[in-house]
Amino acid sequence: MKTVVSGQWSVVSWWKQFCLLIFAFCFFGCGSMPNLEPRECSESGGVVKEFYSYHFGNEMKFSQENLKLREKFLTTEFVKSLQNLQTENDVFTTNNTDFPKAFRVGKCEVVSPEKTNIELVLFWRDDTRTEQKIIKVEVVKQSDKWLVSKILN
């Protein structure tokens, strides 16, 4: 009789150890899942998210003062192309005065190791309207820093 009880105990013991092993693997292993997104997309997408978080959190209407506040996110060439612009449109989203309410960073396309195109999903939502639109943001790496170089509508 002891051998049967002992045999049952070893199966139960083995099962407990197996379950504990699976739990430990899932608990500790899930935190170290590899990032399947290309490095260029992770880095440039982070810059796009940071830029648009700043942009949406401040005045979105274009002005030379607002351009100056955003310069650290933009290439010199992009800034120069906007310096003489006289508009109140939001040149960083839809280039009109219908300002979106929210955004989400979407798909990324690696054009080269120094250039990506990031989809930006724009949202409008109020009592009468629910809409979304996708634009593309070109991001380039200059001097080891990712910068927004163009808005592709």
C-alpha positions, -999 to 999 in steps of 0.1 A, spaced: 0 0 0 28 24 8 42 20 -27 8 30 -43 5 61 -21 41 68 -27 36 64 -64 6 87 -63 25 112 -43 53 113 -68 29 119 -97 13 148 -77 47 161 -67 59 159 -103 28 177 -115 32 205 -89 68 209 -100 58 210 -136 31 236 -130 56 257 -109 81 255 -137 55 266 -163 44 295 -141 80 306 -135 87 305 -172 57 326 -181 61 350 -152 98 357 -158 100 349 -195 71 372 -206 89 403 -193 118 396 -216 100 390 -249 121 402 -278 110 434 -296 101 423 -331 99 459 -344 131 471 -362 154 493 -341 149 522 -366 111 520 -360 114 519 -322 138 549 -321 121 571 -347 86 561 -335 95 573 -300 106 606 -314 73 610 -333 53 601 -302 72 626 -282 69 654 -308 31 649 -312 25 646 -275 41 680 -272 23 694 -302 -12 682 -290 -5 694 -255 2 729 -267 -11 754 -292 -15 736 -326 -21 767 -346 10 775 -367 31 805 -358 67 813 -360 68 812 -321 53 778 -321 77 766 -348 106 778 -326 92 757 -297 92 726 -319 126 730 -335 143 704 -314 121 677 -330 126 689 -366 154 689 -392 170 722 -400 157 719 -436 121 713 -424 123 744 -401 138 765 -429 109 755 -453 84 767 -427 101 799 -416 84 824 -439 50 806 -438 21 828 -430 -8 806 -419 -28 795 -389 -32 760 -403 -17 730 -384 11 722 -408 21 692 -386 -12 673 -391 -38 681 -419 -26 716 -429 -59 732 -420 -76 747 -390 -97 716 -382 -73 704 -354 -75 667 -345 -83 659 -308 -60 629 -304 -34 608 -322 -18 573 -322 15 562 -337 8 535 -363 28 514 -387 64 521 -395 82 516 -428 120 515 -428 131 533 -459 168 530 -450 189 528 -418 186 566 -416 150 571 -427 116 558 -417 80 567 -426 57 565 -396 19 564 -399 1 588 -376 -35 581 -370 -54 614 -362 -88 614 -344 -117 638 -342 -145 630 -317 -173 651 -304 -211 650 -301 -216 652 -339 -185 637 -353 -163 606 -350 -135 606 -377 -100 594 -382 -74 601 -408 -39 587 -414 -10 608 -424 27 598 -427 56 614 -410 90 611 -425 118 608 -399 155 609 -406 186 602 -385 211 631 -384 241 631 -361 227 601 -342 194 618 -335 160 611 -351 142 642 -364 109 648 -382 118 659 -418 85 660 -436 47 655 -432 33 635 -461 -5 640 -464 
